[in-house]
Amino acid sequence: MDRKEINNYSNVDGHMLDSMAAEYEKGSWHGEVGPIKAGRPHISDEDLTRISVRLPQSLLRTIDLKAKSKKEKRS
C-alpha cells in the first residue's frame, strides 16, 4: 500500500496525523488508541483458500529474485 491508499483506508491524512501527534505530545490529545494487531491486514472478511499454480521456471526465478531484493517471501 502506498501512502495515499493508507490515507484513504484510514480516513486520516498526513496533516491530521501531524496535528494529532502535536496534541498527544502536549498532553492535550483526547483520542484513544485501539488494539494493535501485528502483521498485514486481512484482504477479506472471508476465509481464504490456498491454491497451487504451475509457472515456467524462468518466471519463478524472476519472482524469487524480486522477493529477495525486497526482503520478502515468494508469496
Secondary structure, 3 states (H helix, E strand, C coil): CCHHHHHHHHCCCHHHHHHHHHHHHHCCCCCCCCCCCCCCCCCCCCCCCCCCCCCCHHHHHHHHHHHHHCCCCCC
